[in-house]
Amino acid sequence: MKLFLCEKPSQAKDIGKVLGVLDGRFDGYFSKNDVALTWAFGHILEYAMPDAYGEQYKNWGNLDALPIVPQRWLIVVKKEASKQFGVIQKLLKQADEVVIATDADREGEVIGREILDYCGYRGKVFRFWTSGLDPASVKKALAGILPGQKTEPLYQAGLARSRADWLVGMNLSRAYTVAYVAGFGKEHTLSVGRIQTPTLNLVVQRDKIIDTFVPYPYYTLAVSFVPQDKEPFKATWQIPENLRNQDGFCTDKAVVDDLAKRIHGNRYIIDRADTELKKTPAPLPYSLSALQKEASKRFNISTGKVLDIAQALYEKHKLTSYPRTPCQYLPQSQQADVSRIFTALESLDPSISGSLKQADPLRDSRVWNDAQVNKHSHHAIIPTSVAIYDLNTLSKIERDIYLMIRNRYIAQFLPDYQYEATVILITAEQQLFKAMGQVPKQQGWKALLGQTEDHDDDDKGSTPLPKVSAGESVQAAHVYPESKKTTPPPRFTEATLLDEMRTLSDFLKTVGDEAIKKVLKSTEGLGTEATRAAIIGRLFEMKYLDKQKGKISATNKGKHLIAAIPPAVADPITTAKWELALACIEAGRLTLAEFLSFQGASLGELVAQAKADAVKRPPPIAAAKPSKPQAAASQIGQTCPTCQTGTLIRRDLKNNPEKPFLGCSNYPKCKHFEWLKSN
């Protein structure tokens, strides 16, 4: 028997459709002739908790027991997946060969091979490898099944990552809770993670920049030039290099005022006046992070909520493709499906027929890119070919996000947005002035999408400029010197934090080492498409982050953690170095054992530092137990001795009116309490 092991049920159905086994449905698997196909639910195995390795690890406060570095890793089956695991285990005993058909990436490799190892499977192993699950992609992958050893190094790299994550989380969370907490109880427990702690640090550092920001003035100059018998236009001063500070601003007011005086009223000659027809292609279909960023901003919902909705559109409603993808491209093999998808979309919503008539299914769009798709395990999020469904059954927000995904897909086959871009350059008093404008000529995809997050700069300078030529004379009719002040960067929102986790664009500005910069740029940043929203959610759950009116800031607890722990633990560069090492494992230049040995040694040093710090500091103060209320020494009508603003009044216990007490008129803000003396 040949057994295909998939990562999830939807994947099994897509592959099973091509294999022709879907009519052989059993509980937890498909089987027909000598082919069986089953599935996991993502990671159905997990590492055991520390107390599984010994009694000494049950007490979080036992610093002497740290570090916990398992010599033999214990794996357990998740309770919610135990039934399906039993199905897989039974089929593996019957299988002569197994084809791992999980996602074509490191995590998919771990999910499949971990199950084989746990079950003790020792038969033949092959690998089904594709990033697209449309019939054409599945057929191509089935025709090119890989030998198992071809992708086995991915498994080693995946194990290295997951085991090192466990070591960091389990050891440092315990060590730092004991060494650096401010008190006892759950609210003081620290949680440390390879991704979540550097993510918290991004917010802490942004907050620090904002809180310590000192604004300074800078100066700009615009001039209204008037050509002969034509409309005036504004041009802005291009600050020369010798007058720019490190932020690109001019801070010398006298220079700007003097230039404005010398220019005003004089005539100058236009150096250049160029008009060019430009085209802008449609923004690509959504990856998960692109969808989360734009939907979160547009509808003011959390990035986690966007993921939940995208997952429901995929799993429950079957209207869109797999959402947890970092890719914004499609495989060439799917071009044959475009007409069929268009027909389905029109069936679901006839109001879109006008846009579909303008769309060309055979258009040579930049979206077709096998090289980009093959870097990931899934293609971009797109609508499916489901043709019978009542869109009115979707909630409003589900429908809104579905329309975003659908319209982005259709836009790939619409004409480019075209516009005439004009640039006018004028030298006045040996200083360069520049005017930019544009005139739309063909709306193309913008007729459907309007302005988008990806193209929010398209309409800057969209004011039409008069038709002028080089050599024409213009008069500087008005000058507009302006004094401005620098502003700090904005606080993160969920959408912008998600984007910074992915690109690390702001963080990279602080990195001087070009080699490290290159490594950071080559990684996917902090976390993955599937985990970033959950990491942000975890930081809120741990009370490390707070959100007010959509703006995120670090709490005192979060700032305390970053201030207390060694900088390397919170540094995204550490994560980049990990990724470099994991790539070496994939390439066969580093072994799993060597990587974990290095991690163990590094962890030992961090735990030793925490132990030393724990010895130096006084123990945290336990919350005082409430003392038994004393008889009142105060009188009714006196000023409250606790808050000094309220007045003491008589109150009665709700469940025992015969027991009066003195309370503050400012209750519940002030909870002053004294028993009234009995008569």
Secondary structure, 3 states (H helix, E strand, C coil): CEEEEECCHHHHHHHHHHHCCCCCEECCEEEECCEEEEECCCCCEEECCHHHHCHHHCCCCCHHHCCCCCCCCCEEECHHHHHHHHHHHHHHHHCCEEEEECCCCHHHHHHHHHHHHHCCCCCEEEECCCCCCCHHHHHHHHHCCEEHHHCHHHHHHHHHHHHHHHHHHHHHHHHHHHHHCCECCHHHCCCCCCCHHHHHHHHHHHHHHHHCCCCCEEEEEEEEEEECCCCCEEEEECCCHHHCCCCCCECCHHHHHHHHHHHCCCEEEEEEEEEEEEEECCCCCECHHHHHHHHHHHHCCCHHHHHHHHHHHHHCCCCECCCCCCCCCECHHHHHHHHHHHHHHHHHCHHHHHHHHHCCCCCCCCCECHHHHCCCCCCCECECCCCCCCHHHCCHHHHHHHHHHHHHHHHCCCCCEEEEEEEEEEEECCEEEEEEEEEEEECCCHHHHCCCHHHCCCCCCCCCCCCCCCCCEEEEEEEEEEEEECCCCCCECHHHHHHHHHHCHHHHCCCCCHHHHHHHHHCCCCCCCCCHHHHHHHHHHCCCEEEECCEEEECHHHHHHHHHCCHHHHCHHHHHHHHHHHHHHHCCCCCHHHHHHHHHHHHHHHHHHHHHHHHHCCCCECCCCCCCCCECCCCCCCECCCCCCCEEEEEEECCEEEEEEEEECCCCCCCCEEECCCC
